[in-house]
Amino acid sequence: MKKLRSLSVPATYIRGGTSKGVFFALKDLPDFARTPGEARDMFFLRVVGSPDPYGKHIDGMGGATSSTSKVVIVSPSKRKNHDLDYLFGQVSIDKPEIDWSGNCGNLSAAVAGFGISRGMMEKTKIQEDGICEVRIWQENIAKTIVAKVPVFEGIPQEEGDFELDGVAFPSAEVCLDFINPGDEGGGSVFPTGSVVDNLDVPGYGAFEVTLINAGIPTVFLRAKDLGYSGTELQADINSDEKALKKFEAIRISGSIAMGLAKDEVAASGSQHTPKIAMVAPAKDYISSSGKRISGSDIDIVVRALSMGKLHHAMMGTAAVAIGAAATIPGTLVHVAMGENQNGEVLFGHPSGTLRVGSETDSTESGWVVRKVSMSRSARVIMDGRVKVPYGQFASLLDNLNR
């Protein structure tokens, strides 16, 4: 019998915001997984347990949802005035694919604490007690994120009384500032130049949409135009295959209209971007935990899809897009809010509510988003080593080295 062995790689399983992912220090990865390519993707796919035709991730670290099928690579930053470099991969559940095209706003909350704990930052930059400000370079989208992490004796603190809807237990608050989260070049965050467009979707007709690139490219629609109230929970949409097919068709058309993909084939291959979100004026509803949300306490209701399914709460990057659109007159988000315009938005999502602040300016080249801020939390769930069967890489690595 041929002797086989498993790769044993240091890894940390962390909840960040309402997501979970497997975090790696770049230096700890096998040589073949430190640079982009087929070998790196195969390694991370096997870590998560994808592709899984059963959709359960039984043989990996994934949780079989878009919120828990994620990997993160962190390293000391190579850029001036930054502390950490952060690369994010959204792992498909049923396909051998990893989408590196966008960021995960939720896991962004866990990057600073991981970097501090793994000794990636200069000690002189870490406060003994108080709030440690960490400048993170988000490699996927080439943007800066500033994380403000509570520390005690130089160690990130996780316990606290900050409650985040979508997370069962309170933790320490981590404040995030997404700096200039819009499109590159300082131009307008609206790729078409308009705050509202008519989007033609083959087989489904035309829809009024707001196409915005802030945090992550996002297509906003009115919930009522799709036959929804805007207060739906996951089961209301994720069990409806016809509805999911329609949302995917809208996402593909939106991707092409935003210049993210040249055709339907290319758009279908990047399911992580853009996101689809439907908005409606504030109204009462019961969240997924049974909590009663009063329409008088919020500004708007939003439901968003990630990787083809309605998200259980809200993607952090989509929250950035919501915050930006909420402060710009004429967008579908701004109009749905009515008169509640004060530089921030408190929106209702399936698990509860989230408050986001935004700083935007109208310039000669269009609307520019200076900063979007929100609070999340993070907690290390497991710290150790992940085992990956080496046999599956042997032949691939042999071919790559020839």
BAVO-633192 format. One record per residue (C-alpha): residue in one letter; x, y, z. Coordinates in Angstrom, 2 decimals. Each point is the difference from the previous one (the first is absolute). Layout:
BAVO-633192
@code->a; X->X; Y->Y; Z->Z .
...
***
This chain:
BAVO-633192
@code->m; X->0.00; Y->0.00; Z->0.00 .
@code->k; X->1.30; Y->3.44; Z->-0.93 .
@code->k; X->0.69; Y->2.23; Z->2.99 .
@code->l; X->-2.13; Y->3.15; Z->-0.02 .
@code->r; X->0.15; Y->3.04; Z->2.23 .
@code->s; X->-2.03; Y->3.09; Z->0.73 .
@code->l; X->1.16; Y->3.59; Z->-0.09 .
@code->s; X->-0.22; Y->1.54; Z->3.47 .
@code->v; X->-0.30; Y->3.78; Z->-0.17 .
@code->p; X->-0.48; Y->2.56; Z->2.81 .
@code->a; X->-3.48; Y->1.51; Z->-0.28 .
@code->t; X->-2.55; Y->1.89; Z->2.07 .
@code->y; X->-3.77; Y->-0.31; Z->-0.31 .
@code->i; X->-1.54; Y->3.40; Z->0.76 .
@code->r; X->-3.42; Y->1.60; Z->0.08 .
@code->g; X->0.09; Y->3.49; Z->-1.39 .
@code->g; X->-3.29; Y->1.89; Z->0.07 .
@code->t; X->-2.69; Y->-2.40; Z->-1.21 .
@code->s; X->2.45; Y->-2.16; Z->-1.97 .
@code->k; X->2.60; Y->-2.66; Z->0.80 .
@code->g; X->3.19; Y->-0.87; Z->-1.86 .
@code->v; X->3.31; Y->-1.84; Z->0.18 .
@code->f; X->2.87; Y->2.46; Z->0.51 .
@code->f; X->3.60; Y->-0.64; Z->-1.04 .
@code->a; X->3.23; Y->1.93; Z->0.42 .
@code->l; X->1.60; Y->0.22; Z->-3.45 .
@code->k; X->3.34; Y->-1.23; Z->1.37 .
@code->d; X->-1.61; Y->-3.18; Z->1.37 .
@code->l; X->-1.45; Y->-1.14; Z->-3.31 .
@code->p; X->1.72; Y->-2.69; Z->-2.10 .
@code->d; X->2.24; Y->1.58; Z->-2.64 .
@code->f; X->-2.40; Y->-0.91; Z->-2.82 .
@code->a; X->-2.91; Y->1.74; Z->1.78 .
@code->r; X->1.74; Y->3.34; Z->0.57 .
@code->t; X->-0.59; Y->1.28; Z->-3.52 .
@code->p; X->-3.14; Y->0.10; Z->-2.19 .
@code->g; X->-0.72; Y->-2.98; Z->-2.16 .
@code->e; X->-1.62; Y->-3.39; Z->-0.37 .
@code->a; X->2.02; Y->-1.61; Z->2.79 .
@code->r; X->-0.93; Y->2.68; Z->2.53 .
@code->d; X->-3.66; Y->-0.24; Z->-0.89 .
@code->m; X->0.01; Y->-3.79; Z->0.27 .
@code->f; X->1.58; Y->0.24; Z->3.46 .
@code->f; X->-2.64; Y->2.41; Z->1.30 .
@code->l; X->-2.83; Y->-1.94; Z->-1.63 .
@code->r; X->1.13; Y->-3.11; Z->1.87 .
@code->v; X->0.31; Y->1.95; Z->3.28 .
@code->v; X->-3.63; Y->1.12; Z->-0.28 .
@code->g; X->-1.26; Y->-3.32; Z->-1.39 .
@code->s; X->-1.05; Y->1.18; Z->-3.47 .
@code->p; X->-1.34; Y->-0.90; Z->-2.42 .
@code->d; X->-2.59; Y->-1.97; Z->1.94 .
@code->p; X->-2.84; Y->-1.47; Z->-2.12 .
@code->y; X->-1.89; Y->-0.63; Z->3.23 .
@code->g; X->0.23; Y->3.68; Z->1.00 .
@code->k; X->1.02; Y->-0.76; Z->3.59 .
@code->h; X->3.80; Y->0.51; Z->0.27 .
@code->i; X->0.23; Y->-3.12; Z->2.14 .
@code->d; X->3.64; Y->-0.60; Z->-1.02 .
@code->g; X->1.34; Y->3.51; Z->0.57 .
@code->m; X->-0.06; Y->3.16; Z->2.08 .
@code->g; X->-2.81; Y->1.69; Z->-1.92 .
@code->g; X->-3.50; Y->0.45; Z->1.33 .
@code->a; X->-1.82; Y->-0.56; Z->-3.31 .
@code->t; X->-1.30; Y->3.58; Z->-0.23 .
@code->s; X->1.38; Y->3.07; Z->-1.73 .
@code->s; X->0.62; Y->1.51; Z->3.46 .
@code->t; X->2.19; Y->-2.89; Z->1.13 .
@code->s; X->1.76; Y->-1.11; Z->-3.18 .
@code->k; X->2.90; Y->2.45; Z->0.15 .
@code->v; X->3.79; Y->0.16; Z->0.27 .
@code->v; X->2.28; Y->2.87; Z->0.97 .
@code->i; X->3.75; Y->0.61; Z->-0.44 .
@code->v; X->1.69; Y->2.63; Z->2.18 .
@code->s; X->3.58; Y->1.29; Z->-0.02 .
@code->p; X->1.98; Y->3.03; Z->1.18 .
@code->s; X->-0.74; Y->2.77; Z->-2.47 .
@code->k; X->2.38; Y->0.80; Z->-2.83 .
@code->r; X->-1.68; Y->3.38; Z->-0.49 .
@code->k; X->0.97; Y->3.30; Z->1.57 .
@code->n; X->-2.15; Y->1.16; Z->2.94 .
@code->h; X->-1.73; Y->-3.39; Z->0.32 .
@code->d; X->0.42; Y->-2.73; Z->2.59 .
@code->l; X->-1.54; Y->-3.09; Z->-1.57 .
@code->d; X->-0.79; Y->-1.39; Z->-3.46 .
@code->y; X->-3.26; Y->-1.95; Z->-0.21 .
@code->l; X->-1.10; Y->-2.27; Z->-2.86 .
@code->f; X->-3.45; Y->-1.62; Z->-0.03 .
@code->g; X->-1.33; Y->-3.01; Z->-1.89 .
@code->q; X->-3.69; Y->-0.89; Z->-0.34 .
@code->v; X->-0.15; Y->-3.76; Z->-0.47 .
@code->s; X->-2.78; Y->-1.53; Z->-2.07 .
@code->i; X->-1.85; Y->-2.82; Z->1.74 .
@code->d; X->-0.83; Y->-2.24; Z->-2.96 .
@code->k; X->2.55; Y->1.12; Z->-2.60 .
@code->p; X->3.83; Y->-0.17; Z->-0.05 .
@code->e; X->0.24; Y->3.78; Z->0.01 .
@code->i; X->1.29; Y->2.77; Z->2.27 .
@code->d; X->-1.02; Y->3.57; Z->-0.73 .
@code->w; X->2.77; Y->2.50; Z->0.82 .
@code->s; X->-1.82; Y->2.98; Z->-1.56 .
@code->g; X->-1.33; Y->1.67; Z->3.15 .
@code->n; X->0.34; Y->0.55; Z->3.72 .
@code->c; X->-1.89; Y->-1.43; Z->2.97 .
@code->g; X->-1.03; Y->2.92; Z->2.21 .
@code->n; X->-0.94; Y->-2.24; Z->2.90 .
@code->l; X->3.31; Y->-1.87; Z->0.15 .
@code->s; X->1.76; Y->3.37; Z->-0.27 .
@code->a; X->-0.84; Y->0.37; Z->3.71 .
@code->a; X->2.20; Y->-2.99; Z->0.85 .
@code->v; X->3.11; Y->0.88; Z->-2.01 .
@code->a; X->1.57; Y->2.46; Z->2.46 .
@code->g; X->-0.39; Y->-2.27; Z->3.03 .
@code->f; X->1.47; Y->-2.92; Z->-1.94 .
@code->g; X->2.95; Y->2.06; Z->-1.17 .
@code->i; X->0.73; Y->1.31; Z->3.49 .
@code->s; X->-0.27; Y->-3.47; Z->1.56 .
@code->r; X->2.32; Y->-1.53; Z->-2.60 .
@code->g; X->2.71; Y->2.62; Z->0.50 .
@code->m; X->-0.36; Y->1.64; Z->-3.39 .
@code->m; X->-0.03; Y->3.58; Z->1.29 .
@code->e; X->2.78; Y->2.12; Z->1.42 .
@code->k; X->-0.29; Y->-0.10; Z->3.78 .
@code->t; X->0.40; Y->3.76; Z->0.22 .
@code->k; X->-3.32; Y->0.38; Z->-1.86 .
@code->i; X->-1.95; Y->-2.15; Z->2.46 .
@code->q; X->-1.41; Y->1.74; Z->3.05 .
@code->e; X->0.27; Y->-1.76; Z->3.32 .
@code->d; X->-3.53; Y->0.95; Z->0.99 .
@code->g; X->-2.70; Y->1.76; Z->-1.97 .
@code->i; X->-0.83; Y->0.11; Z->-3.68 .
@code->c; X->2.59; Y->-1.13; Z->-2.53 .
@code->e; X->-0.46; Y->1.56; Z->-3.44 .
@code->v; X->1.09; Y->-2.33; Z->-2.80 .
@code->r; X->0.30; Y->1.04; Z->-3.65 .
@code->i; X->-0.83; Y->-2.92; Z->-2.28 .
@code->w; X->0.65; Y->-0.20; Z->-3.73 .
@code->q; X->-2.81; Y->-2.00; Z->-1.60 .
@code->e; X->1.78; Y->-1.65; Z->-2.93 .
@code->n; X->-3.05; Y->-1.24; Z->-1.93 .
@code->i; X->-1.35; Y->3.51; Z->-0.60 .
@code->a; X->3.12; Y->2.09; Z->0.73 .
@code->k; X->-1.63; Y->1.98; Z->2.81 .
@code->t; X->0.85; Y->1.07; Z->3.55 .
@code->i; X->-1.96; Y->-1.16; Z->3.04 .
@code->v; X->0.68; Y->1.47; Z->3.44 .
@code->a; X->-0.90; Y->-2.34; Z->2.87 .
@code->k; X->-0.21; Y->1.21; Z->3.59 .
@code->v; X->0.53; Y->-2.98; Z->2.28 .
@code->p; X->-0.20; Y->-0.02; Z->3.82 .
@code->v; X->3.18; Y->-1.38; Z->1.59 .
@code->f; X->1.10; Y->-0.80; Z->3.54 .
@code->e; X->3.70; Y->-0.54; Z->0.75 .
@code->g; X->0.53; Y->0.01; Z->-3.76 .
@code->i; X->-2.44; Y->-2.87; Z->-0.60 .
@code->p; X->-3.17; Y->0.42; Z->-2.09 .
@code->q; X->-3.09; Y->-0.21; Z->2.19 .
@code->e; X->-2.97; Y->-2.02; Z->-1.19 .
@code->e; X->-2.35; Y->0.05; Z->2.98 .
@code->g; X->-2.36; Y->2.94; Z->0.33 .
@code->d; X->-3.61; Y->1.11; Z->0.02 .
@code->f; X->-0.31; Y->1.07; Z->-3.66 .
@code->e; X->-2.96; Y->-1.79; Z->-1.58 .
@code->l; X->-0.06; Y->-0.64; Z->-3.74 .
@code->d; X->-3.24; Y->-1.23; Z->-1.55 .
@code->g; X->0.70; Y->-3.32; Z->-1.70 .
@code->v; X->2.47; Y->-1.08; Z->2.72 .
@code->a; X->-1.35; Y->-1.86; Z->3.04 .
@code->f; X->2.40; Y->1.31; Z->2.65 .
@code->p; X->1.41; Y->3.48; Z->0.83 .
@code->s; X->3.66; Y->0.82; Z->-0.61 .
@code->a; X->2.41; Y->2.92; Z->-0.01 .
@code->e; X->-0.78; Y->2.70; Z->-2.55 .
@code->v; X->2.32; Y->0.44; Z->-2.99 .
@code->c; X->-0.51; Y->3.26; Z->-1.90 .
@code->l; X->0.76; Y->-0.07; Z->-3.73 .
@code->d; X->0.60; Y->2.92; Z->-2.35 .
@code->f; X->-0.03; Y->-0.86; Z->-3.70 .
@code->i; X->2.08; Y->2.78; Z->-1.54 .
@code->n; X->-0.90; Y->1.20; Z->-3.52 .
@code->p; X->-1.92; Y->-3.23; Z->-0.65 .
@code->g; X->-1.21; Y->1.12; Z->-3.42 .
@code->d; X->1.38; Y->-0.70; Z->-3.45 .
@code->e; X->3.63; Y->0.70; Z->-0.87 .
@code->g; X->1.24; Y->3.37; Z->-1.20 .
@code->g; X->-2.14; Y->2.23; Z->2.19 .
@code->g; X->-2.84; Y->0.00; Z->-2.50 .
@code->s; X->-3.68; Y->-0.61; Z->0.52 .
@code->v; X->-1.09; Y->-3.15; Z->1.83 .
@code->f; X->-2.68; Y->-0.46; Z->-2.66 .
@code->p; X->1.53; Y->-1.94; Z->-2.92 .
@code->t; X->-2.66; Y->1.18; Z->-2.46 .
@code->g; X->0.13; Y->3.59; Z->1.23 .
@code->s; X->-3.64; Y->-0.15; Z->1.15 .
@code->v; X->-1.52; Y->-0.54; Z->3.44 .
@code->v; X->-2.86; Y->-1.96; Z->-1.58 .
@code->d; X->0.06; Y->-2.15; Z->-3.15 .
@code->n; X->-2.36; Y->-2.26; Z->-1.90 .
@code->l; X->1.49; Y->-3.48; Z->0.00 .
@code->d; X->-1.17; Y->-2.40; Z->-2.70 .
@code->v; X->0.00; Y->-3.58; Z->1.24 .
@code->p; X->-0.53; Y->-2.58; Z->-2.76 .
@code->g; X->-3.10; Y->-2.06; Z->0.69 .
@code->y; X->-1.20; Y->2.24; Z->2.83 .
@code->g; X->-0.37; Y->3.51; Z->-1.42 .
@code->a; X->1.41; Y->3.30; Z->1.22 .
@code->f; X->0.50; Y->1.22; Z->3.57 .
@code->e; X->0.91; Y->3.37; Z->1.48 .
@code->v; X->3.27; Y->-0.47; Z->1.86 .
@code->t; X->2.76; Y->1.89; Z->1.75 .
@code->l; X->3.39; Y->-1.34; Z->-1.03 .
@code->i; X->2.69; Y->1.04; Z->2.47 .
@code->n; X->3.59; Y->-1.02; Z->0.61 .
@code->a; X->0.78; Y->0.72; Z->3.65 .
@code->g; X->1.24; Y->-2.73; Z->2.30 .
@code->i; X->-1.03; Y->-2.50; Z->-2.64 .
@code->p; X->-1.84; Y->0.46; Z->-3.30 .
@code->t; X->-3.72; Y->-0.16; Z->0.85 .
@code->v; X->-3.25; Y->0.02; Z->-1.94 .
@code->f; X->-2.87; Y->1.56; Z->1.97 .
@code->l; X->-3.63; Y->-0.65; Z->-0.97 .
@code->r; X->-3.37; Y->0.83; Z->1.55 .
@code->a; X->-1.40; Y->-3.01; Z->1.84 .
@code->k; X->-3.50; Y->0.73; Z->-1.31 .
@code->d; X->1.23; Y->-0.16; Z->-3.61 .
@code->l; X->0.94; Y->-3.62; Z->0.67 .
@code->g; X->-3.22; Y->-0.85; Z->1.78 .
@code->y; X->1.43; Y->0.18; Z->3.52 .
@code->s; X->-0.65; Y->2.11; Z->3.11 .
@code->g; X->3.65; Y->0.31; Z->0.98 .
@code->t; X->-0.56; Y->-1.80; Z->3.32 .
@code->e; X->0.61; Y->-3.54; Z->-1.30 .
@code->l; X->2.18; Y->-2.49; Z->1.87 .
@code->q; X->2.32; Y->-2.62; Z->-1.51 .
@code->a; X->-2.60; Y->-2.76; Z->-0.32 .
@code->d; X->-2.32; Y->2.29; Z->-1.94 .
@code->i; X->2.48; Y->0.35; Z->-2.85 .
@code->n; X->2.62; Y->-2.73; Z->0.23 .
@code->s; X->-2.62; Y->-2.73; Z->-0.33 .
@code->d; X->-1.30; Y->1.55; Z->-3.23 .
@code->e; X->2.16; Y->-1.22; Z->-2.90 .
@code->k; X->-1.83; Y->2.19; Z->-2.53 .
@code->a; X->0.67; Y->3.09; Z->2.11 .
@code->l; X->3.69; Y->-0.87; Z->0.39 .
@code->k; X->0.31; Y->-0.51; Z->-3.75 .
@code->k; X->-1.54; Y->3.44; Z->-0.55 .
@code->f; X->2.36; Y->1.65; Z->2.48 .
@code->e; X->2.96; Y->-1.63; Z->-1.71 .
@code->a; X->-1.18; Y->1.29; Z->-3.38 .
@code->i; X->-0.20; Y->3.50; Z->1.48 .
@code->r; X->3.48; Y->-0.37; Z->1.50 .
@code->i; X->1.46; Y->-1.08; Z->-3.34 .
@code->s; X->-1.63; Y->2.91; Z->-1.86 .
@code->g; X->1.16; Y->2.38; Z->2.73 .
@code->s; X->3.56; Y->-1.31; Z->-0.26 .
@code->i; X->0.09; Y->0.71; Z->-3.73 .
@code->a; X->-1.61; Y->3.44; Z->0.40 .
@code->m; X->2.57; Y->0.95; Z->2.66 .
@code->g; X->2.89; Y->-1.08; Z->-2.22 .
@code->l; X->1.02; Y->-2.82; Z->2.34 .
@code->a; X->-0.42; Y->-2.67; Z->-2.68 .
@code->k; X->-0.08; Y->0.12; Z->-3.78 .
@code->d; X->-2.71; Y->-2.63; Z->-0.46 .
@code->e; X->-2.29; Y->-2.46; Z->1.79 .
@code->v; X->2.62; Y->-2.75; Z->0.09 .
@code->a; X->2.53; Y->2.24; Z->1.74 .
@code->a; X->-2.63; Y->1.36; Z->2.40 .
@code->s; X->-1.13; Y->-3.50; Z->0.94 .
@code->g; X->3.55; Y->-0.90; Z->0.99 .
@code->s; X->0.25; Y->2.74; Z->2.65 .
@code->q; X->-2.96; Y->-0.57; Z->2.30 .
@code->h; X->1.49; Y->2.04; Z->2.88 .
@code->t; X->-0.48; Y->3.29; Z->-1.87 .
@code->p; X->-2.15; Y->1.93; Z->-0.45 .
@code->k; X->-2.39; Y->-0.39; Z->2.93 .
@code->i; X->-3.77; Y->0.31; Z->-0.40 .
@code->a; X->-1.99; Y->1.94; Z->2.61 .
@code->m; X->-3.66; Y->0.94; Z->0.11 .
@code->v; X->-1.25; Y->2.95; Z->2.03 .
@code->a; X->-3.34; Y->1.18; Z->1.39 .
@code->p; X->-1.20; Y->2.75; Z->2.36 .
@code->a; X->0.28; Y->-0.80; Z->3.70 .
@code->k; X->-2.68; Y->-2.32; Z->1.37 .
@code->d; X->-0.64; Y->-2.41; Z->2.87 .
@code->y; X->1.18; Y->-3.61; Z->-0.24 .
@code->i; X->1.16; Y->-2.97; Z->2.08 .
@code->s; X->3.71; Y->-0.84; Z->-0.37 .
@code->s; X->1.36; Y->-3.53; Z->-0.38 .
@code->s; X->0.66; Y->-0.15; Z->3.77 .
@code->g; X->-3.60; Y->0.95; Z->0.80 .
@code->k; X->0.95; Y->3.56; Z->0.93 .
@code->r; X->-2.62; Y->2.59; Z->-0.93 .
@code->i; X->1.40; Y->2.80; Z->-2.14 .
@code->s; X->-2.09; Y->3.19; Z->0.00 .
@code->g; X->-0.15; Y->2.01; Z->-3.19 .
@code->s; X->0.02; Y->3.19; Z->2.07 .
@code->d; X->3.46; Y->-0.90; Z->1.34 .
@code->i; X->1.72; Y->-0.51; Z->-3.35 .
@code->d; X->0.50; Y->1.99; Z->-3.20 .
@code->i; X->-0.43; Y->-2.73; Z->-2.63 .
@code->v; X->-0.15; Y->-3.77; Z->-0.50 .
@code->v; X->2.55; Y->-1.78; Z->-2.19 .
@code->r; X->0.37; Y->-3.60; Z->-1.12 .
@code->a; X->3.18; Y->-1.07; Z->-1.82 .
@code->l; X->1.20; Y->-3.11; Z->-1.78 .
@code->s; X->3.48; Y->-1.49; Z->0.17 .
@code->m; X->1.23; Y->-2.88; Z->-2.16 .
@code->g; X->-3.49; Y->-0.57; Z->-1.35 .
@code->k; X->-1.86; Y->-0.14; Z->3.34 .
@code->l; X->-1.68; Y->2.52; Z->2.30 .
@code->h; X->2.48; Y->0.92; Z->2.74 .
@code->h; X->-1.01; Y->-0.77; Z->3.59 .
@code->a; X->0.98; Y->3.52; Z->1.10 .
@code->m; X->2.00; Y->2.44; Z->-2.14 .
@code->m; X->3.35; Y->-0.23; Z->-1.73 .
@code->g; X->2.36; Y->2.65; Z->1.36 .
@code->t; X->0.98; Y->1.14; Z->-3.49 .
@code->a; X->-3.66; Y->0.33; Z->-1.02 .
@code->a; X->-0.56; Y->2.03; Z->3.17 .
@code->v; X->2.67; Y->2.38; Z->-1.29 .
@code->a; X->-1.93; Y->0.33; Z->-3.26 .
@code->i; X->-3.24; Y->0.58; Z->1.93 .
@code->g; X->1.63; Y->2.68; Z->2.14 .
@code->a; X->1.42; Y->1.78; Z->-3.04 .
@code->a; X->-3.22; Y->-0.15; Z->-2.04 .
@code->a; X->-2.06; Y->1.18; Z->2.99 .
@code->t; X->1.73; Y->3.40; Z->-0.02 .
@code->i; X->-0.20; Y->0.66; Z->-3.75 .
@code->p; X->-3.24; Y->1.61; Z->-1.25 .
@code->g; X->-1.93; Y->-1.89; Z->-2.64 .
@code->t; X->1.26; Y->-3.52; Z->0.68 .
@code->l; X->-2.63; Y->-2.64; Z->0.68 .
@code->v; X->1.37; Y->-0.30; Z->3.54 .
@code->h; X->-0.22; Y->3.75; Z->0.64 .
@code->v; X->-3.53; Y->0.25; Z->-1.41 .
@code->a; X->-1.23; Y->-2.97; Z->2.07 .
@code->m; X->1.28; Y->1.70; Z->3.16 .
@code->g; X->-2.18; Y->3.05; Z->-0.56 .
@code->e; X->0.97; Y->2.94; Z->2.20 .
@code->n; X->2.36; Y->-1.85; Z->2.34 .
@code->q; X->3.23; Y->1.45; Z->-1.41 .
@code->n; X->2.71; Y->0.71; Z->2.59 .
@code->g; X->3.20; Y->-1.58; Z->-1.27 .
@code->e; X->-0.79; Y->-3.44; Z->1.36 .
@code->v; X->-2.54; Y->-2.74; Z->-0.48 .
@code->l; X->-1.48; Y->-2.55; Z->2.39 .
@code->f; X->-1.35; Y->-2.77; Z->-2.18 .
@code->g; X->-1.90; Y->-3.18; Z->0.73 .
@code->h; X->1.31; Y->-3.35; Z->-1.29 .
@code->p; X->-1.19; Y->-3.60; Z->0.58 .
@code->s; X->1.81; Y->-0.34; Z->3.35 .
@code->g; X->-0.69; Y->3.47; Z->1.37 .
@code->t; X->1.49; Y->3.44; Z->-0.61 .
@code->l; X->3.32; Y->1.65; Z->-0.85 .
@code->r; X->1.11; Y->3.64; Z->0.16 .
@code->v; X->2.43; Y->1.33; Z->-2.63 .
@code->g; X->1.46; Y->3.49; Z->-0.33 .
@code->s; X->1.23; Y->1.51; Z->-3.26 .
@code->e; X->1.88; Y->3.06; Z->-1.22 .
@code->t; X->-0.67; Y->0.85; Z->-3.65 .
@code->d; X->0.74; Y->3.00; Z->-2.21 .
@code->s; X->-1.40; Y->1.24; Z->-3.30 .
@code->t; X->2.93; Y->0.91; Z->-2.28 .
@code->e; X->0.40; Y->1.06; Z->-3.61 .
@code->s; X->0.64; Y->-3.62; Z->-0.94 .
@code->g; X->-2.98; Y->-1.27; Z->1.98 .
@code->w; X->-0.76; Y->-1.32; Z->3.46 .
@code->v; X->3.00; Y->-1.15; Z->2.03 .
@code->v; X->-0.15; Y->-2.05; Z->3.21 .
@code->r; X->2.66; Y->1.12; Z->2.48 .
@code->k; X->-0.69; Y->-2.43; Z->2.83 .
@code->v; X->-2.56; Y->-2.51; Z->1.22 .
@code->s; X->0.01; Y->-1.09; Z->3.65 .
@code->m; X->-1.64; Y->-2.80; Z->1.96 .
@code->s; X->0.53; Y->-2.16; Z->3.08 .
@code->r; X->0.52; Y->-3.76; Z->-0.02 .
@code->s; X->1.60; Y->-2.53; Z->2.35 .
@code->a; X->2.32; Y->-3.00; Z->-0.33 .
@code->r; X->0.94; Y->-3.11; Z->1.93 .
@code->v; X->2.54; Y->-2.78; Z->-0.45 .
@code->i; X->-1.83; Y->-3.34; Z->0.03 .
@code->m; X->2.91; Y->-2.35; Z->-0.61 .
@code->d; X->3.75; Y->0.47; Z->-0.23 .
@code->g; X->2.19; Y->-2.88; Z->-1.11 .
@code->r; X->0.87; Y->-1.87; Z->-3.20 .
@code->v; X->-2.14; Y->-1.07; Z->-2.91 .
@code->k; X->0.73; Y->-3.33; Z->-1.72 .
@code->v; X->-0.27; Y->-0.30; Z->-3.77 .
@code->p; X->0.57; Y->-3.28; Z->-1.91 .
@code->y; X->3.25; Y->0.43; Z->-1.91 .
@code->g; X->-0.65; Y->-2.69; Z->-2.60 .
@code->q; X->-2.45; Y->2.24; Z->-1.84 .
@code->f; X->2.76; Y->2.56; Z->-0.60 .
@code->a; X->2.88; Y->-2.30; Z->-0.90 .
@code->s; X->-0.84; Y->-0.47; Z->-3.67 .
@code->l; X->-1.05; Y->3.64; Z->-0.43 .
@code->l; X->3.25; Y->1.26; Z->1.51 .
@code->d; X->2.05; Y->-2.40; Z->-2.11 .
@code->n; X->-1.68; Y->1.39; Z->-3.14 .
@code->l; X->0.54; Y->3.60; Z->1.10 .
@code->n; X->3.70; Y->-0.63; Z->0.70 .
@code->r; X->0.72; Y->-1.57; Z->-3.39 .
***
